[in-house]
Amino acid sequence: MKTNKISIIGAGFVGSTSAFAIMDAGLAGEIVLVDVNAEKAIAEAMDLSQGAAFVKSVTIKAGTIEDTADSDLIIITAGIGPKPGETRLEILNKNIPIFKDIVPQLAAKSPDSLFLVVSNPVDILTYVTYKYSGFPAHRVFGSGTVLDTSRFKSILSQRFSVDARNIHAYIIGEHGDSELATWETTKIAGMSIPEFCDQLSDRCELGFQDHILDQVRHAAYEIINRKGYTNYAVALSVRRIVEAIFGNEHAILTLSSLFTGEEGIKDVYLSMPCIIGSEGIRQILPIPLGTSELSALQHSASVLKKLIEEAPLD
């Protein structure tokens, strides 16, 4: 019987805020925080635990990898984050050794768990987790472009003065500089963007789509340059993923998952709309892509594959 035990590896800004979001939503029966800075993990667990009177019953504690045993879900936020001006891909070689060390240990302690990777560069580190865990691919996935998709909807919402929850749109590919927007399938009230622009909006000047995608791609960099890190929106995206898993929703989210031939892409993790439930990734959805979108997705995959080939994975 599942107890909805979640272990969060990394109690920094993203890990601790994710723990708060999950706790506040009442999604877990037990949360274990593990961090190389044990005092930081203890302090975060204490701070969270002292809000027990305001949320559903949950046990929150700091611990070691030993304490993660029998987790239902392991969320990895550990690693070295980007400094101002540093891209997600530039920090890859700093984080691979960390994953080489912790992933096999975590997998051994919780052989039936799911892995959700949030650390950046998320697509490659999810691939690393898949390789070093020995788990089947459907049980190892990354947060991918779930957050980027929310950013995309938020920016469209502000431009067109429409509730973001009523916009149907995706960001796919790498969680990073080569990601792309699926303009072909973006809908507002069932209307395509050109239809919506023609009928209801005068905010569709030439080149606005490229400008919006540029805003999405650079959103994290702008926040990091201003305050040094991102934490709130990514924590909410983690909460949404956890909600879909423990609720066995079969929700559609743009998670980073292993491609095995879809769209001519193999042996690389990147984001597409996926069906996600309690057993992990059920299916990658073959959404309609325009010729330029397919080409951009394949380019995104090639960027990631080249880095995987050059990475010190052995």
C-alpha positions in Angstrom: 0.0 0.0 0.0 1.4 3.4 -1.0 1.9 6.0 1.7 2.7 8.8 -0.7 6.2 9.1 0.6 8.2 11.6 -1.2 12.0 12.1 -0.8 13.4 15.4 -2.1 17.1 15.4 -2.8 18.3 18.9 -2.4 16.9 21.3 0.2 17.9 24.5 -1.6 15.6 27.2 -3.0 13.8 24.8 -5.4 13.7 21.7 -3.1 12.5 23.5 0.0 9.9 25.6 -1.9 8.7 22.4 -3.7 8.3 20.7 -0.3 6.2 23.6 0.9 4.0 23.5 -2.2 3.5 19.7 -1.9 2.8 20.0 1.8 0.3 22.9 1.3 -1.6 20.9 -1.3 -1.8 17.9 1.0 -0.3 15.5 -1.5 2.2 13.6 0.7 1.9 11.5 3.8 5.7 11.8 4.4 8.4 14.1 3.0 12.1 13.4 3.6 14.5 16.2 2.8 18.1 15.2 2.0 20.9 17.7 1.5 24.7 17.7 1.6 24.2 20.6 4.0 22.5 18.6 6.7 21.8 21.6 9.0 20.0 23.3 6.1 17.8 20.3 5.6 17.1 20.0 9.3 16.2 23.7 9.5 13.8 23.5 6.5 12.1 20.4 7.9 11.6 22.1 11.2 10.2 25.2 9.6 7.8 23.2 7.5 6.8 20.9 10.3 5.8 23.8 12.5 3.0 24.6 10.1 1.4 21.3 10.8 -1.7 22.8 12.3 -2.6 24.4 9.0 -2.4 21.5 6.5 -3.4 17.9 6.1 -1.5 15.5 8.3 2.1 15.0 7.0 5.4 13.9 8.5 8.3 16.0 7.4 11.9 15.2 8.4 15.5 15.7 7.3 17.6 12.6 6.8 20.1 10.8 4.7 19.8 8.5 1.7 19.1 5.7 4.2 15.9 7.6 5.2 14.6 7.7 1.6 14.0 3.9 1.7 10.6 2.8 0.2 9.8 6.2 -1.3 7.0 6.3 -3.8 8.5 9.3 -5.5 12.0 10.7 -5.5 12.4 14.3 -6.6 15.9 15.4 -7.4 16.6 19.1 -7.1 20.2 18.7 -6.0 23.1 20.1 -7.9 24.9 23.2 -8.8 22.6 25.9 -10.2 23.4 28.4 -12.9 25.2 31.6 -12.0 24.1 34.9 -13.6 25.0 34.7 -17.3 25.6 30.9 -17.2 23.3 28.7 -19.3 21.8 25.5 -18.1 24.0 23.4 -20.4 27.2 25.0 -19.1 26.7 23.5 -15.7 26.3 19.9 -17.0 29.7 18.6 -16.2 29.5 20.0 -12.7 26.3 18.0 -11.9 27.0 14.6 -13.6 29.4 13.4 -10.8 26.8 14.3 -8.2 24.2 12.1 -10.0 26.6 9.3 -10.5 27.1 9.2 -6.8 23.5 9.5 -5.5 21.2 7.9 -8.1 22.4 4.3 -7.7 22.0 4.6 -3.9 18.5 6.0 -4.2 17.4 3.4 -6.6 18.7 0.6 -4.4 16.8 2.0 -1.4 13.5 2.5 -3.3 13.4 0.0 -6.2 9.7 0.6 -6.9 9.8 4.3 -6.9 9.4 6.9 -9.6 12.2 9.5 -10.3 11.3 13.1 -11.1 14.4 15.1 -12.0 14.2 18.9 -11.7 17.9 19.8 -11.6 19.4 21.5 -14.6 20.2 20.8 -17.4 17.1 18.7 -16.7 16.9 16.7 -20.0 20.4 15.4 -19.8 20.4 14.8 -16.0 17.1 12.8 -16.5 18.9 10.7 -19.0 21.8 10.3 -16.6 19.3 9.2 -13.9 17.7 6.7 -16.3 21.1 5.2 -17.0 22.4 5.0 -13.5 19.1 4.0 -11.8 18.6 0.9 -14.0 14.8 1.8 -13.9 12.6 1.4 -16.9 12.2 4.7 -18.8 8.6 5.2 -17.9 9.5 5.5 -14.3 12.2 8.2 -14.8 11.2 11.6 -16.1 12.1 15.2 -15.8 10.1 18.3 -15.1 10.9 19.3 -18.6 9.0 22.2 -20.1 6.0 22.0 -17.7 7.2 25.3 -16.3 8.1 26.8 -19.7 4.6 25.9 -20.9 3.1 27.8 -18.0 5.4 30.7 -18.8 4.2 30.6 -22.4 0.5 30.7 -21.3 1.2 33.5 -18.8 2.8 35.7 -21.5 0.0 34.9 -23.9 -2.5 35.7 -21.2 -1.0 39.1 -20.5 -0.8 40.0 -24.2 -4.4 39.0 -25.0 -6.1 39.7 -21.6 -7.3 36.1 -21.4 -7.1 33.8 -18.3 -4.0 31.6 -18.7 -6.1 28.6 -17.8 -8.2 29.0 -20.9 -5.2 28.9 -23.3 -4.2 25.6 -24.7 -0.5 25.7 -25.7 2.8 23.8 -25.3 6.5 24.5 -25.2 8.4 21.4 -26.3 11.9 20.1 -26.8 14.8 21.0 -24.6 14.2 22.8 -21.3 16.5 25.6 -22.5 17.7 27.7 -25.4 16.5 25.3 -28.2 13.0 24.8 -26.9 10.1 25.7 -29.3 6.5 26.8 -29.1 3.8 24.7 -30.8 2.0 27.5 -32.5 0.3 25.1 -34.9 -1.8 23.7 -32.0 -2.1 26.8 -29.7 -5.7 27.5 -29.1 -7.7 30.2 -27.3 -11.4 29.3 -27.0 -10.9 26.8 -29.7 -9.5 29.4 -32.1 -6.0 29.3 -33.5 -3.8 32.3 -32.8 -4.4 33.7 -36.4 -8.1 33.3 -36.0 -8.1 34.9 -32.6 -6.0 37.8 -33.9 -8.3 38.3 -36.9 -11.4 38.4 -34.8 -10.7 39.6 -31.4 -7.2 41.2 -31.0 -5.1 44.0 -32.5 -2.0 42.8 -30.5 -0.6 40.6 -33.3 2.0 42.7 -35.0 4.5 41.1 -37.3 7.0 39.0 -35.5 5.2 38.9 -32.1 5.4 35.1 -32.0 9.2 35.2 -32.1 9.2 37.9 -29.4 7.0 35.8 -27.1 9.1 32.7 -27.6 12.2 34.8 -26.8 10.5 35.9 -23.6 9.8 32.3 -22.6 13.4 31.2 -23.3 14.9 34.0 -21.3 12.5 34.2 -18.4 14.6 32.1 -16.0 17.8 34.1 -16.9 16.1 37.4 -16.2 14.9 36.2 -12.8 18.3 34.7 -12.0 20.0 37.9 -13.0 17.7 39.9 -10.7 17.5 37.7 -7.6 20.0 34.9 -8.1 17.6 31.9 -8.5 14.1 30.8 -9.4 11.9 28.9 -7.0 8.1 29.7 -6.9 6.9 28.8 -10.3 9.1 25.8 -10.6 7.8 24.6 -7.2 4.2 25.0 -8.4 5.1 23.0 -11.5 6.5 20.2 -9.3 3.4 20.3 -7.2 1.3 19.9 -10.4 3.3 16.9 -11.5 3.0 15.2 -8.1 -0.7 15.8 -8.1 -1.0 14.1 -11.4 1.0 11.1 -10.2 -0.6 10.5 -6.8 -4.1 11.2 -8.2 -3.4 8.8 -11.1 -4.9 11.5 -13.3 -3.6 10.4 -16.7 -3.0 14.1 -17.1 -1.2 15.6 -20.1 2.0 17.4 -19.2 5.1 18.4 -21.1 7.5 16.2 -19.2 11.0 15.2 -20.3 10.8 11.6 -21.3 12.8 9.1 -23.3 12.2 9.1 -27.1 12.4 5.7 -28.7 11.7 6.7 -32.3 9.0 9.3 -32.0 9.3 12.0 -34.6 12.5 10.3 -35.8 14.2 10.9 -32.5 15.8 8.1 -30.4 17.8 7.7 -27.1 17.4 11.2 -25.8 15.2 12.8 -23.2 13.2 15.9 -24.2 9.8 17.3 -23.6 6.5 16.5 -25.5 3.0 16.3 -24.1 2.9 13.0 -22.2 0.2 11.1 -20.3 1.3 10.8 -16.7 -0.2 8.7 -13.8 0.7 6.6 -10.8 2.9 4.3 -12.9 4.8 7.1 -14.5 4.8 8.0 -18.2 2.1 6.1 -20.0 2.6 7.6 -23.5 4.2 10.3 -25.5 1.5 12.0 -27.5 2.2 12.5 -31.2 0.7 16.0 -31.5 0.5 17.6 -34.9 3.6 19.6 -35.8 4.2 21.9 -38.7 7.3 21.2 -40.9 9.3 24.0 -39.2 8.2 22.8 -35.8 9.3 19.3 -36.5 12.6 20.5 -37.8 13.1 22.6 -34.7 12.3 19.7 -32.4 14.8 17.5 -34.2 17.4 20.2 -33.9 16.6 20.5 -30.1 17.2 16.7 -29.9 20.4 16.9 -31.8 21.7 19.6 -29.4 21.0 17.3 -26.4 22.4 14.2 -28.1 25.7 15.9 -28.9 26.1 16.9 -25.2 25.2 13.4 -24.1 27.9 12.0 -26.4 30.5 14.4 -25.0 29.5 14.0 -21.4 31.6 11.9 -19.0 28.9 9.2 -18.3 31.1 6.2 -17.9 
